[in-house]
Amino acid sequence: MDIRNKNKDLERIKNFRLMDDDFMVVIFDGDVQTTGYVVNTVLEKSDIEIIQVTVQSEQKNLSGRSIILDVLAQDSVGKYYNIEIQRSDRGAGRHRARYHASILDSKLLSAGDRTFLLPETYVIFITENDVLKKGYSLYHIERIIQEDGEPFEDGEHIIYVNGAYEGNDPIGRLMNDFRVKDPNEMFSDVLKRKSKFFKETEEGQATMCRMMEEMRRESEANATIRVLATLVEQKKISLSDAAQTSQMTEAEFLTRVEQQRQESL
């Protein structure tokens, strides 16, 4: 790695927060304890046991449209949790939450399965700002029967966590830990320990630097694909030539273009 890039990366690492995608990925990746702490805090529980965690997983719906899920976790009783970290208000819109819930349903129900086999799911948006602008720390979105207000209980739950909330309670302390750069300012020992590893140890910093180098290469490749896609749309080059330049098949090239389009929505 270029020494100048390494020095810049080390400086960036110091300023990372859990609210930043680049840092969130390494903190939660495969870590059932850290993910379990966040899920239990948001759901105001203490007995949820997370048994599996993946980050940045690509999921497709039945029409082939794809989306990248920040964190996807499963607990010991078969419930699923999609945690999305959103700094941009636009990325946490109400229709976006609905779309994430539908993606989970399509992923978790195999062809031929009866719909009653759908597991209980939670889509949790942790947002930098108070996206719904009502001043609450948490927003629980549930379907109800309008005539009598009775819960519909279809097993689908959407929760918004207000990242700007500063109360002296579990959610306020959790959001503090997502906002601060210095691990020593964190309340949670779990989050503090994991953050200190990647920010302050040689092994953790090396992992972060490798990840950021890979991200630079991916960013350059994505920029090339955007330019080639524009040229194809303008009919200045063929789809075949664009795919060949990107060292992909035509199908792979079109998939990457669609991914970029979805991420920009």
N, C-alpha and C positions, 0 to 999 in steps of 0.2 A: 504494500500500500504506500502511496505517495505520502511523505512525511507531513506535507502541508495539509493534505486531506485528513491525516490521522489527528493532527493538532486541532483542526476544526471540529472533527467528530468528538474528541474528548471534551471540547468546550460545549458542544451541543448536548452531550450526555449530562453535564452538570445542570443544564437548564430544562431537561425533560421533566414532565409531570405525567401522572397516570392518565390525565385527560388528553395526552398526546398519543396518537395511534402508534407511532414508532416504538414508544416505551411500553404502552399497554400490551402489545403483542408478546414481548419477552416476559413480562410479569405474569401473565395468565397462561401462557402456552403450556398445556399439559399439567398445570398446577391445581390439583383438586382442593388443596387447603386454602389457597388464596381465593380461588373462585367461590368456594364454599362460604368463606367469610363474607364476601360481598353479597352473595345470594341470601344468606341468613339475615344479614343486616337489613337489606332492602325489604325482604318479606317479613321482617320482625319475628323471625323464628330462631331456634337454636339447635334444631334436630335434623336439618336437611343435610344429608350426606352425599356430596358430589363424588361420582365415581369415574367420570370421564370428561375431559376438556379438550377441545380443539379450537384453534384460532385461525382467522382469515380463511375460512373454508368456503369454497365455491359451491353454491346450490342452484339448481335449475328447477323451473316450474314445468308443467306439462307441455307448454308451448316452446320450451327451449330457452326462454329468457333466464339469465343468470344473475345472481347477486352474491356478494361476498359478505359472510357473516363474521363480525368481529370476534365474538366468543360464543361457542355453542357447547353447552354442558348437559350432562344427564345425571340424575340422582339415583339413589339406590332403589327407589320404588317406581322408576320408569318415567318420571316427569322430565321435561326438557326446558332449558333456559337459554334464550338468546340474549346476550348482553351487548348492547351497542353503545359505544362511546362517541358522542357527537358534539363537536365544537361549533359547528354551523347549525343555526336554527333550521335552515332549509333541509338539512339532512335528517331532521327529526320530525318532519311533518306528520300529520295524522294519517294521511294516505300511505306514507312510508311505513308507519307502524302496522297498518292493515296488510300491506304487501309482505312484510316480514312474517307476520302470522300465517299468511296463506302459503308462503314458501315452506315454513315448518310443517304445515299440514301435508303438503304434497311430498315432502321428503320422508315423512314418518309413516305414510300409508302406502303400502305396496299394492301393485296391481292385483285386483281380486279380493283384497282385504275388505271386511265389513267396516263401515264408518264408525261403528261403536268401539272399534279397536284403537281409534285415535287417542294418543296419550294426552295428558294435561300439559299445556305449554304456557310459557311465560316469555313475553318479549319485553325486555327491560331497557329503556333508553336512559342513559346517564348523560345529561346535556350540560354544556358549559353555562348556558343561560336559563332563565325561567321561561321556557318555550311557550307554555300555556298561560303565562302571565297572570296567575291568580294568587301568587305568593305562598303556595303550599310547598312543603318539602317533598311530598310524594303525591302523585296523581294515579289513582287506580281506575282503569277504564274497563268496565264490565258491561255486557249486554243485560238488559232487563226487559221484562214484559211491561210495556208502557201503561197498560190499563190498570195494573195494580202495584207496579213497582217491584214485583217479585223477581229475584235473579233468574236468568235464563239457564245458567249453569251448563254451558256447552264445553267447559274445560279450557277455554281460551282466555288468557289474561294479558293485558298490556299495562305496563307501569312506567311512568315518567319520573325520573329522579332529578330534582332541581339542583344542578351543580352550583348555583349561586347561593344556596341556602347556607346560613352560618349559625344555626341554632346549637345550643349546648345539649345535644342529644345524640343518639347513635347515628342518625342520618347526617346531622351537622358535622360530626367528627369524621364520618366517612368521606363527605364531600371536601372537608379540609384536606384530607390525605390525598384526594385526587387533584387538588389545586396546587399544593406546595411543591417546590423544587427540592428542598432540603429534606432528606429522610428523617433527620432528627426532629423535624417539626410535625411528624406524623404521630397520631394517637395509636394506631394499630401496630402491634408488634409484628404481626404477620406481614403487613405491607411494608413496614419499616425495614425488616430484615431482608426482604426480597429486593427492595429498592437500593439498599446499601450495597448489596452484592454487585448489582450491575453498574452502580455509580462509583463505587469506591474500591473494589478489588480488581486486581490485574486481570484475572480470569473473566470476570463479568464485563469489564471494559473491552476486552478483546472480542468477546461475543458480540457486543453492541457494535463495535467498529466493523466487524465482518458483515453484520446485517446491513449496516448503512452503506457499505461498499456495494453489496448486492442490490440494494435499493437504487443506488445511483445508476448501475447498469440497467436495471429494469426501467427506470425513468427515461433513460436515453432510448431504450428500445420502444417504449410506449410513445415517445415523441416522434420517432420514425414512423411508427404505425399510423399515428394521427395524420402525418403529412401524406403518407401513401394513400390512406383512405380518402382524403380530400381529393387527391389527384385522380383516384378511381372514380369518385363521384362526379368530378368534372370531365370525365372521359378523356383525360390526358394520358393515362396509362391503363393497361388492362388489369383485371383482377389477378390473372395468372402472373403477370410481371411483379405486381405488388407482393404477392405471396412468396414468389421466388426471392425477391430482394430481402424479405423478412425471414427467409429460411424456414418457411412454414408451408403447409398445404393450404389450398384455398379455404377449406373448411376451418382450419385453425386460425387463419387470418381473420375470417369473418367473425369467429367467436371472440377474438381479442377486440375487434372493433366494437362489437355489441357490448362487451364488458365495460369498455371505456365509456360508451354512451350511457349505460346504466349507472355507472359511478358518478356521472356528471349530473344526474337528475336530482 
